[in-house]
Amino acid sequence: MTVGQTLEFAASARTPTVRVKDMSRGDYAKHVASVIMAVFGLSHTYNTKVGNDFVRGVSGGERKRVSIAEMALTASPLAAWDNSTRGLDSATALKFVQSLRLLADLAGSSHAIAIYQASQAIYEVFDKAVVLYEGRQIYYGPAADARKFFEKQGWYCPPRQTTGDFLTSLTNPTERQPREGMEQKVPRTVEEFETYWHQSPEFRTLGENIEQHEQKYPIGGEAASKIQEHKRSVQSGHTRPKSPYMISIPMQIKLNTKRAYQRIWMDKSSTIATIASQVIMALIVGSIFYGSEFATQYTSSLGGALFFAVLLNALIAISEINALYAQRPIVEKQKSYAFYHPATEAIAGVVADIPIKFTIAVAFNVILYFMVGLRREPSQFFIYFLITFIIMFVMSAVFRTMGAITKTVSQAMTLAGVLVLALVVYTGYVLPTSYMHPWFAWIHYISK
């Protein structure tokens, strides 16, 4: 999908019921997405693919900003970022943090960020800083006062060392340096650091600020009720009041179906290659059984043609596993953003696959059916086509289930391989029923 489509999808999933000037949902989503893209400097990438490790798209820094813009559209009051600048150069990392700063100022949100080797420019963007030493808090307060706090404690900060590196060095006994004359006065152990912090005036000031905030905004008070009322007012109809989602289940299915077709359109080569491969397979298998007649000597040939028709229509669905795992990180992320329920994504995937699978089934079964020379009667052809088409969907659901119940692609492919082998052997064609092992004969009856 392109950057514009990605952000329009996010905006559509969080579109409120009451909109400015009674705008339609589509117009609202496009307008909000264009505003967010302008804020984060992404307007020039509107028609550019987001991309991944295999598909060329926007740059790494722009992809980070797309993620920030996507989260901005959720209107989340609190966000956590864990080492999100990994792999970025210093300039891109600074733009990333500045984008978060801009988002916090515009939306009134708060962002907790863990960054390694932060430059001084990045550090100065933050309002507050927290220093943890072996899991214990030894400072939390204004970022501008952190350096003074530890210098007052007795530690030395070299002139050209950034504040972030200085704070990090304090948790490493081999890196921190006490000021001259303070060697025996500075804390050394974790417990001493924590005790000094708890006894400092900065800690008392922090406690007073927290107490004042709790008195002004008590848990479960009037402010919380207003937030709940506002949330309910912007939710669409037929949505549970306690639901985290903004739009109803049918609207989520519709939105995910539209996105599924957008993904297919952006990756047309994959669909075309699948159809072409099925046409080639139909020509190959059809040529093997070409000219078979309805006679006793051709019974095995006709049975083999039908067996391969069922098998190849079933195996084409095994690609669902790789597609499911490629999409899983996106689904998990957008579920955490409360864009949609994962079940609606699964339903939309099935709905979107109907015309695609129908095209594949027509391309394969029409060629195979008439090349083999099966009965040229409408009733017999449509019964054959209906059965093979249903088999394709049933096996698609089976392989999707395997992808859902496993944690890695290798686990899912292992289960799929064992299942396909069992079904091939125990369908009654490769191995006659009389030769089946009693322990596994039940597979034959299930496959029937």
N, C-alpha and C positions, 0 to 999 in steps of 0.2 A: 504494500500500500504506500501511497505517497504521504508526505508530511501533512499536507492539507486534509486528506481523507482521514488520517489518524486522529488529528485534532478535532475535526468535525464530528467524528464518531464519539470522542470523549465528551464534546460539548452536547451532543444529542442525548447521551446517557444521563447527563446531569441538568437537562433543561427543566426549569421550573414550570409549574402549571400556569402561573400568572406571569405574563411577559410584558415588556414595555410596548405600548402602542398596539397591543394585541397581535404581535408578530407571530407568524407561523413557526412551528418548531424547526423546520428546515432553515428558514431565514435567520432565526435566532442563533442556531448552531453555526452557520457560516459566518455571521457577524462576530460572534464571540471568538471563534477560532481565528479569524483575521486580526482581531484586536490583540489576542494573546501572541500571535506570531509576530506582530509588529513590536510588541513590548520586548520580546526575547530575541529580536533580530533574526527571525526565520522567514520573513515574507518572501525572500528570493528562492526559498526551497519548497514553495507550495506544491509544485508538480514534480518534485524530486522524490524518488523512493527513499524510505527510511533505511532499508538495506540491513544486512547482517554480515556474518563471516563469509558467506558465499555469494551474496547478491550485492553488487556495488550500489552504494547510496550516498547519503550525506556523510560528512566527516565525523570523526569520533566526538569532537567537541559539540558539533551541531546535534548529534544524536543525544548527547547528554541534555542539551537544552530542550530537545523534543520531550524527553522524559520529564523535565521540570515543568514544561508547558502543559503536559498531560496531567500532572499532579495539580497544577494551578487550577485547571478546569474542574477538579473535584471539590474545590472550595474547602479543603481539609484545614481545620484549625491548628493541627499539630502534625508535623512530619519528621521522620528520622532518616538520616542519610549516613550509611556506614562506608567510609573510605570510597566515596563516589568519584574522587579525582584520580583514582588509580589508573595509570596508563596515559594520563594526559600531561601535556607540557605545561609549564608554569603559567603561560599566558592564557591558555584555555581553562586551566584550573581556576584562575582568577575570575574569568568571565562566568564560569559556572557558579562560583560563590556570589558574585555580584548579581546574577540572575535570581538567586535565592533571596538575597537582600531586597531586591526590587519586589519580588513576590510577597515577602513579609510586609513591606511597607504598604503595598497596594491592597492586599487582602486582609491585613491584620492577623496573619498567621504566625506561628512559631516553628522554628526548625532547629532540631538537635542534630549536629553534624560532627562526625569524627573524621579528622583529616590528618594525614601523616606528612611531615616535612612541609608545613604550611609556611609560605613566605610572609614577610612582614605586611605586605599589602593585603594578603588574604586575612591575616589575623585581625587587622584593624577594621575589617568589615563587620565583625561580630560585636554584639552587645555584651554578652557575658561569656565567661570561660569557666570550665570545671577541670580540675586536676585530680586524677585518680592515681593512687599508689597502691598496687597490689589489691585492688578492689575497694580501697578505702578513700573517702573524700578528704583531701587536704586543702582544698580551696574551691570556693564557688562564689562568684561575684562579678562585678564589672570587669570586662576584659582589659580595659585601660589601667586598672589598679592592680592586676595580678603580679606584674613585674615588681612594683613597689612593695607589695606584701612580702614577697620572698627576699627581696633585698633587705628589707627591714628585719627579716628573720635572721639575716647574716650571710646570705649567699651572694656570690660575685657573678655578675653577668658581663662577659667581655663586650667591648664597645660595638663590635660588628656582628654580634650574634643576634638572631631574630628572637623575638619574645617567645614564639612557639617552640623553637629549639631550646631556649633557656628553661621553659617550664617542663619540657620533656626530659631534659638532662637531670632535673632534680630527683627523678625517680630512679636514676642509675648512679650507684655509689662511685663508679669509676669515672663518671663524667662531671658530676657537680663539684664546684669549687667554693669553699667558704672564703669570706673576705678576710683580709689580714687582721689578726687579733680576735677573730670569732671562731677559730678552729675548735675550741672546746665548748662553745656555747650553742652552736647550731644543732638541731635535731639530727639524729642518725638513723634511727629505726622507724618503721612504719607507725608504730604506736606513738612515738615522740612527735612525728609530724602531725598525726591526727589530734593529739592532745593540744599541741600549740594552736592548731586551727580552732578547736572548740573553745579555747580560752581567749581567743583574739577578739578585739572589738568588731572586726569585720563579720565574725560569725554571729555576734549578738545583733548587729544591724540587719543581717540576713534573716534572723529569726523574727525580728520585729516587723520586717517587711512582709514576711509570709503570714504572720498573725493578722496584720492589717488587711491583707488581701482576703484572707478567709473570713474575716468579719464583714467585709464589704460584699463579698460574693460567697455566701455559705453554700455548702453542698446541698442540693435539693431545694434551694431557695427560689426567690422570684426570678432571678436571672436564668436558672435552669429551666423553669417553666416557660419563659419566653422563648428560649432556644427550641424547646420541644414544639411549641405552638408554631413557630416559624417553619420548622422542619415539616410539620404536617401540612401547613398551608401551601408549600411549594411542591409537595408530592402529587402525582397524578391520581386520578380516581382508580378505585379497585386495588389500591396499594395498602398493605397493612400499616397501621400507624407506627408500629415498632420496627418495621422493615428499614434497613439502611439504604435501600434503593430508592431512587427518585421516580422511576417510571415503572409501570406495571409489567407483569410477566409477558402478556401478548406484545406489548411494545418492545420489550427486550428481545423477543424472538424475531420480530420484524427488523429491528436494528441489526441484530447479528446476522440475519439472512442477507441483508443488503451488504454488509461487510464481507460475507463469504463470497458473494458474487464479485465484489471488488477485488478480492484476493485472486479469484480465478481469472479475472480479466487481466490483472497485472502479471499473471504467470501463465499466459496463454500457451506458451511453448510446451509446458509440461502436459497440459490437457491434450494438445494436438499430438504430441509424441505418444501418449497413451492410446489414443484412438488409432493412430497409424500402426502401432505395434499390434493391436488387436486385429486390425485388417490383415496384416502380414501373417499372424498366427492362424487366422481363419483360412487364408489361402493355402498355407502349408498343410494344415490338418485336413482341409477339404480336398486337396490334391491327393492325399494319401488314400482317402476313402471315396475318391471320385468314381462315379459310375456304378455304385453299388445298387443291386436290384433286390426286389422283395422275393427272395428265394432262400431255401434252406442253407445253401452254401455261403450266403452273404449275412447270415444271422450274426456271426461273430463280428463282422465288419461294421454292421449297423450298430451293434451294441457298443463297439469301441468308439464310433463317432459320437454317440450320445454321451458316453462316459467322458470323452475329452471336452465335449461341449459344457457339461456340468463342471468339470474340473477347472477349465480355464476361466469360466465365468466366476468361479469361487476364488481362484488364486489372484485375480486382478484386484481383489479387495484387500490383500495383505499390505498394500502400500498405505492403508489407513493408519498403521502403527507409526510409521515414520512421520506422517503428517500430524498425528496427534501429539507426539513428543516434541516436534518442532514448535507446536502452538502452545504447549502446556505452560511455559514460563510467562507468556503473554496473558493467558487466561488467569493464572494465579495472581499476577500483578494487578490486572484490571478488576478481579474480584475483590482484592484488598482495597481498591479505589471505590468500591461499591458502584461500578458501572452496570454490572449485570450478574445474574446467578449463573454458575457454570452449567447448570442443566439447560438453560435457554440456549447456550452456545452449542451444546450437543444436539438439541432439537433443530436448531437452525442449520447445523451441518448436514443433518439428514435431509431436510427440506431442500437445501441448495443442491444436494447431490442428485436429486431426482432427474432433472433434465440432462445432467452430465452423464449419469449412468445409463439413462435411456439411449442417448446417442451412442455410447460405447456398445451397449447391447445390440442396437440395430446394426452397427457396423460389423460386428462379429457374427451374430446369429443369422442374419439374412444371407451372408456369403456362405457360411458353413452349411446351412440348411439346404440350399439349392445346389451347391456343389456336390454334396453327398448324395443328393437325389431322394431325400425323404418325401413322404406323401405330400403331393402338391394340392392340398385341400385347405381352405381357410381355417376350418375348425382345428385341424391337426397342427397347422403352423402356429396359430395363436396360443394354443395350449402349450406347445413347446416353448414359445417365446415367453409366456407368462411364468412358466416354471423356472427357466433360466434367469429371468429378470428378478424373480423373488429370491432365488438362490444368491444372486449377487448382493442383494440388500441384507439377507440373513447373515452371510459370511462377513459382510462389512460390519454389522453390529457385533458379531463374535470377536472380530479382530480389534474393534474399538474397545470392547469390554476388557480384552487382555491388556491393551494399552493403559486402561484406567486402573486396573487392579495391580499393576506392576510399578516398580520404581525406576527401572532403567530400560533402555531399548533392548539391550541384550537379553534381559529376562523375558520381555514380551516376545521377541523373535524366537527364543528357545521354546516357549509354550506354543507359539503358532506353528513352528516346525513339527513338533511332536503331534499336535492336533491334526495338521494336514496329512502327515504320514499315516496316522491312525484312520482317518477318514478315507484316504485313498485305498488302503489295504482292506478295510472292512466295509466297503460299500456293497460288496457282493459281486463285483466284476473281476477285480484282480485276483481275489482269493474266494473260492466257492464257500458257501455257508458250511458245508460238511467238513471243510478243512480248518475252520476257524477254531481258535483256542476257546474253551468254554469261559475262561475268565474275561475275554474281550469280545465275546459274541454280542454283548449288549450294545456295542457301538454300531453294529450292523442294523439293529432294530431301531435305534435312535435316528440313524442316517436315513432310514426308510420313511 
